Amino acid sequence: MQLPVSPLPFLTQIPDWRDSRRITYPWEALWALLLTGLISGPENILALSDWLHAHRTTLIQRLSLPGVPRQATLYRFFWNLDLHPKELQTALLTWVKACHPDLDAERLVLLAGDGKVLKGSARQGESALSFLSVFFHELSLTVAQMPQNGRHEARVLDDMLDIINSVFGTTWLITLDAAYTEQGLTGRIIEAGGAYFVPLKNNTKVLKEWAEVAFQHPPTTVFQDHERRSGETWIRTTSTQTAIPDDVLSALPAAQTLIRREHHVTHRDGRITQEVRYAVSSVLLTAQEAEDIWRQHWGIENRSHHRRDTVFHEDRCRLRQGAQGLAVLRGMLLSLLHAQTSRLASFVRRLRYDPLAALSLL
């Protein structure tokens, strides 16, 4: 896999929506300014405007501009960007294919789906905006994002299946949380040519009980790993069972593997805790494969949602109109940063004071 290329040439292919009689900044230069400012980690549009004006001399000279946009211009840009979600999504997916030209190869691509709430967007009488994201592990990138608008997460994901297929064809597996464990959605994932990996929790109590029954028989494969962290000892034992009970098969189409994952934790004070979880997948998996996929799912939280909050301060941004487009751009820039370093926060702090270094990434 090659390193991600700059998203700038792809974003500038979005048609310019501005009135030709009132254009001050060339379309390409405007995008360059905005991405350079955003990659320095401002938490809102005011902070972005302040950053651009603090480095106006360097930016004007480097990009041959008459000046830098004012705050009102930035707001109008993001408001209008939210009115062109299809064009932005097309630019994003075209960039993904350029970054990962071997996507057409016959191998399973791992994706993760999860919701993201923009806490700062809450208002009195209005709940915070929430989006459903689909995360591509290999690029550390959110490849699709859609507002929930009060809908159940499964309904939103259903609307995103065409987007996923347009990039990954029929060789993808998506890991989800318990909210998506339902026959309708898993059936449509199979119909779309994809595969699923979903947990069985108390919202699917009957299926979980059938999984417990299935593992009363000898497992098909077993994998165990040990880890010491923060003075604790973790022993994880993952088992798979391919003899699927009929009730599970009728509830979750094409189920091929049941997974049992047991955590045995010895704490610093000598206490021992134990937890058992279950999942089901439409792919035939060994225990080690199932463990790897289960652990990778949380990459969407650790490498995307959490870092968008800690590096780009997304949770503190109070923007509502324009929030979707801004979130997509933050996700793209986060992927670009991941290709440079694992110490994202310190790297972004350096970019905050070095606009030429930020420009060089683009």
C-alpha distance (Angstrom), angle and dihedral (degrees) to the residues before:
residue distance angle dihedral
M1 . . .
Q2 3.79 . .
L3 3.78 122.9 .
P4 3.81 116.5 -92.1
V5 3.79 114.3 -85.8
S6 3.77 123.0 -138.8
P7 3.82 113.9 -70.7
L8 3.82 90.7 -150.8
P9 3.85 98.7 90.8
F10 3.81 90.0 49.6
L11 3.79 96.2 48.1
T12 3.79 92.2 49.3
Q13 3.83 87.8 60.7
I14 3.81 87.8 72.1
P15 3.82 104.2 105.8
D16 3.80 113.6 -101.0
W17 3.81 105.9 -110.2
R18 3.82 95.9 -171.9
D19 3.79 125.5 113.9
S20 3.80 104.5 -98.6
R21 3.82 90.0 -140.0
R22 3.81 92.5 60.4
I23 3.81 103.1 43.3
T24 3.80 116.2 131.0
Y25 3.79 102.4 160.9
P26 3.81 126.6 46.7
W27 3.79 111.5 -110.7
E28 3.83 94.7 -118.6
A29 3.81 92.9 46.8
L30 3.81 91.7 48.8
W31 3.81 91.2 54.1
A32 3.81 90.7 46.4
L33 3.81 90.6 52.4
L34 3.80 93.6 48.4
L35 3.81 96.2 46.7
T36 3.79 91.7 45.2
G37 3.78 89.8 52.4
L38 3.81 95.0 43.9
I39 3.80 94.1 50.7
S40 3.80 88.4 59.7
G41 3.81 88.4 67.7
P42 3.86 108.9 -112.3
E43 3.80 111.9 173.9
N44 3.82 97.0 -143.8
I45 3.80 144.4 4.2
L46 3.81 93.2 -87.6
A47 3.81 90.7 55.0
L48 3.80 89.8 47.1
S49 3.82 90.6 51.9
D50 3.82 90.9 48.4
W51 3.82 91.0 50.8
L52 3.79 92.9 50.4
H53 3.80 92.0 50.0
A54 3.82 92.4 45.3
H55 3.81 89.2 57.7
R56 3.80 97.6 31.2
T57 3.82 95.9 122.7
T58 3.82 93.7 53.8
L59 3.80 93.2 42.9
I60 3.81 94.6 46.6
Q61 3.80 92.0 50.6
R62 3.80 94.8 43.9
L63 3.82 96.2 46.5
S64 3.84 98.0 31.2
L65 3.81 93.5 -123.6
P66 3.82 132.0 157.7
G67 3.81 90.2 -130.2
V68 3.80 141.8 -46.1
P69 3.82 125.8 -76.7
R70 3.77 120.2 -93.9
Q71 3.77 123.9 -124.6
A72 3.82 93.7 -96.8
T73 3.82 90.4 54.7
L74 3.79 90.7 52.6
Y75 3.79 92.2 50.7
R76 3.80 91.2 50.3
F77 3.80 90.4 49.8
F78 3.81 94.3 55.1
W79 3.80 93.1 40.9
N80 3.80 88.9 55.5
L81 3.80 93.1 42.8
D82 3.82 88.5 60.8
L83 3.80 87.9 56.4
H84 3.83 90.0 60.2
P85 3.83 104.2 52.0
K86 3.82 94.6 143.9
E87 3.80 93.1 53.3
L88 3.81 90.9 47.6
Q89 3.81 91.5 47.7
T90 3.83 90.4 50.0
A91 3.81 91.0 51.7
L92 3.81 90.5 48.7
L93 3.81 94.5 49.9
T94 3.81 92.9 45.2
W95 3.80 88.2 53.1
V96 3.83 90.9 49.5
K97 3.80 90.8 54.8
A98 3.80 91.1 48.4
C99 3.82 91.0 50.3
H100 3.79 92.1 46.5
P101 3.82 109.0 31.9
D102 3.83 93.8 168.6
L103 3.81 94.0 65.7
D104 3.80 89.9 113.2
A105 3.80 91.2 63.2
E106 3.79 115.4 113.9
R107 3.78 98.4 -106.6
L108 3.77 133.5 111.6
V109 3.81 114.7 -95.3
L110 3.80 116.1 -153.4
L111 3.80 118.6 -137.8
A112 3.81 131.9 172.5
G113 3.79 129.1 -150.7
D114 3.79 125.2 -156.3
G115 3.80 141.7 142.5
K116 3.82 125.5 -103.9
V117 3.81 122.9 -159.7
L118 3.82 118.5 -156.9
K119 3.80 96.0 -144.6
G120 3.79 95.5 -173.3
S121 3.81 91.5 59.7
A122 3.82 92.8 69.4
R123 3.82 116.0 115.3
Q124 3.75 133.9 -175.3
G125 3.78 104.2 -76.9
E126 3.83 92.4 7.3
S127 3.78 126.1 86.6
A128 3.79 121.7 -133.2
L129 3.80 118.2 -86.4
S130 3.79 115.1 -99.8
F131 3.79 130.0 -164.2
L132 3.77 134.8 -169.8
S133 3.80 111.7 -132.0
V134 3.80 132.1 -163.2
F135 3.80 111.8 -154.9
F136 3.83 126.6 -156.0
H137 3.81 107.1 -150.7
E138 3.81 98.6 -158.1
L139 3.80 93.6 59.5
S140 3.84 96.2 29.9
L141 3.79 84.4 -127.2
T142 3.79 137.8 137.7
V143 3.81 99.8 -130.8
A144 3.81 96.6 -177.0
Q145 3.78 134.4 21.7
M146 3.78 129.8 176.5
P147 3.83 132.4 177.6
Q148 3.79 114.4 -111.9
N149 3.82 95.8 -149.0
G150 3.78 91.1 -165.5
R151 3.80 94.6 -50.2
H152 3.78 125.0 131.0
E153 3.80 111.7 -93.1
A154 3.80 92.2 -119.8
R155 3.81 91.3 58.2
V156 3.81 90.7 51.9
L157 3.80 93.2 49.1
D158 3.78 89.1 50.4
D159 3.81 88.2 60.5
M160 3.82 90.4 51.3
L161 3.80 98.1 55.7
D162 3.81 93.4 90.9
I163 3.82 90.0 53.2
I164 3.80 91.1 50.7
N165 3.81 92.0 48.7
S166 3.80 92.4 49.4
V167 3.82 89.1 63.6
F168 3.79 106.8 27.6
G169 3.80 103.0 29.5
T170 3.80 111.7 -155.5
T171 3.81 100.5 -37.2
W172 3.79 102.3 87.1
L173 3.78 137.3 107.9
I174 3.79 121.5 -161.4
T175 3.80 123.2 -157.2
L176 3.79 116.0 -150.3
D177 3.78 140.4 174.1
A178 3.79 127.7 -107.4
A179 3.82 94.3 -84.4
Y180 3.81 89.2 73.5
T181 3.80 97.8 49.3
E182 3.77 98.7 113.6
Q183 3.76 135.7 118.6
G184 3.80 96.5 -119.7
L185 3.79 96.9 56.0
T186 3.80 98.1 37.9
G187 3.80 88.7 48.8
R188 3.80 91.7 53.2
I189 3.80 90.8 47.8
I190 3.81 88.6 56.3
E191 3.82 91.6 45.3
A192 3.81 89.0 52.2
G193 3.80 89.5 56.2
G194 3.80 96.6 -107.3
A195 3.79 133.7 113.0
Y196 3.80 133.8 -128.5
F197 3.81 140.3 -143.8
V198 3.82 112.3 -167.4
P199 3.83 133.8 167.2
L200 3.79 124.4 -121.2
K201 3.80 110.8 -134.0
N202 3.78 137.5 153.1
N203 3.80 92.3 -66.5
T204 3.82 84.8 66.2
K205 3.80 94.9 36.5
V206 3.81 96.2 153.6
L207 3.82 92.4 51.3
K208 3.80 90.8 46.9
E209 3.81 89.9 52.6
W210 3.80 90.6 51.1
A211 3.82 89.2 51.0
E212 3.81 89.1 53.2
V213 3.80 89.0 52.3
A214 3.81 91.9 49.1
F215 3.80 91.8 54.7
Q216 3.78 91.7 55.0
H217 3.80 82.6 81.6
P218 3.83 122.0 68.9
P219 3.83 110.7 -76.2
T220 3.79 121.8 -116.1
T221 3.83 94.4 -129.3
V222 3.82 135.8 0.0
F223 3.81 131.8 -158.2
Q224 3.79 128.6 -178.2
D225 3.79 132.3 -173.5
H226 3.82 134.4 -179.8
E227 3.78 127.8 -146.7
R228 3.80 135.4 177.4
R229 3.79 117.0 -155.3
S230 3.81 132.8 158.5
G231 3.79 90.8 -6.8
E232 3.81 93.5 -53.3
T233 3.79 129.0 114.6
W234 3.81 116.4 -140.0
I235 3.79 122.8 -165.8
R236 3.80 114.5 -174.0
T237 3.77 120.3 -169.2
T238 3.80 116.5 -171.4
S239 3.80 121.8 -171.5
T240 3.78 131.7 -178.9
Q241 3.78 131.2 -153.5
T242 3.79 122.6 -165.6
A243 3.82 96.2 -177.1
I244 3.80 94.5 92.8
P245 3.85 118.4 -164.0
D246 3.80 113.9 -119.2
D247 3.81 92.1 -119.7
V248 3.79 90.6 59.4
L249 3.80 92.0 46.6
S250 3.80 92.0 51.4
A251 3.82 92.1 48.3
L252 3.82 98.8 42.7
P253 3.81 113.1 33.6
A254 3.80 120.1 -134.0
A255 3.83 93.5 8.4
Q256 3.81 108.4 169.2
T257 3.79 106.6 163.9
L258 3.79 134.2 39.9
I259 3.80 114.4 -160.2
R260 3.81 128.4 -156.2
R261 3.82 117.1 -168.5
E262 3.80 120.5 -172.4
H263 3.83 123.1 -168.1
H264 3.80 117.7 -158.9
V265 3.82 110.5 -175.0
T266 3.81 126.8 -174.9
H267 3.82 108.3 -162.2
R268 3.81 127.5 -151.1
D269 3.78 92.1 -101.2
G270 3.80 92.1 53.0
R271 3.79 96.1 -102.2
I272 3.78 115.1 141.6
T273 3.78 122.4 -149.1
Q274 3.75 127.7 -175.5
E275 3.79 132.2 -167.0
V276 3.79 132.5 179.1
R277 3.81 124.0 -158.5
Y278 3.78 133.0 -178.9
A279 3.79 134.8 -152.5
V280 3.78 140.2 170.1
S281 3.80 131.9 -144.5
S282 3.78 135.7 -169.5
V283 3.83 89.1 -139.9
L284 3.80 124.7 80.5
L285 3.82 102.9 -114.5
T286 3.77 138.7 178.4
A287 3.81 117.9 -133.3
Q288 3.81 92.4 -103.7
E289 3.82 91.8 49.6
A290 3.80 90.3 48.9
E291 3.82 91.8 49.8
D292 3.82 91.9 49.6
I293 3.80 92.6 49.0
W294 3.82 93.4 45.8
R295 3.80 92.6 51.3
Q296 3.79 93.2 44.5
H297 3.79 91.6 57.9
W298 3.79 91.4 77.7
G299 3.79 90.3 60.9
I300 3.81 86.1 90.0
E301 3.80 88.7 62.8
N302 3.81 100.3 35.0
R303 3.82 99.6 39.4
S304 3.79 100.6 30.7
H305 3.80 120.4 17.2
H306 3.81 96.8 33.4
R307 3.79 93.4 45.0
R308 3.79 93.1 46.2
D309 3.80 85.3 58.5
T310 3.81 98.7 41.9
V311 3.82 100.1 35.7
F312 3.82 101.7 29.9
H313 3.84 97.4 24.2
E314 3.80 91.4 -131.9
D315 3.81 92.7 160.9
R316 3.81 90.5 59.6
C317 3.81 95.1 50.5
R318 3.81 110.3 104.5
L319 3.80 95.4 -165.4
R320 3.81 115.3 128.6
Q321 3.80 106.0 165.2
G322 3.78 103.5 56.7
A323 3.81 95.3 19.1
Q324 3.81 96.1 117.2
G325 3.80 95.9 55.7
L326 3.79 91.5 43.4
A327 3.82 90.6 52.2
V328 3.81 91.6 51.1
L329 3.81 91.5 51.6
R330 3.80 91.7 48.0
G331 3.79 89.3 52.9
M332 3.81 91.9 51.5
L333 3.80 92.6 48.5
L334 3.79 91.2 47.3
S335 3.81 89.6 56.4
L336 3.80 89.7 49.5
L337 3.81 89.8 52.2
H338 3.81 92.2 47.5
A339 3.80 88.2 60.7
Q340 3.81 89.9 57.0
T341 3.81 104.9 43.3
S342 3.78 146.1 -14.9
R343 3.83 91.1 -134.3
L344 3.77 94.8 75.9
A345 3.80 100.8 160.8
S346 3.82 95.1 54.2
F347 3.81 91.4 43.1
V348 3.82 91.8 52.6
R349 3.81 90.4 48.6
R350 3.81 88.3 56.6
L351 3.80 91.4 49.1
R352 3.80 89.0 52.0
Y353 3.81 88.9 68.8
D354 3.81 98.2 32.7
P355 3.82 112.3 58.2
L356 3.81 92.0 172.0
A357 3.82 90.4 59.7
A358 3.80 89.1 49.5
L359 3.80 90.8 50.1
S360 3.80 91.2 49.2
L361 3.82 90.5 61.2
L362 3.80 89.2 58.4
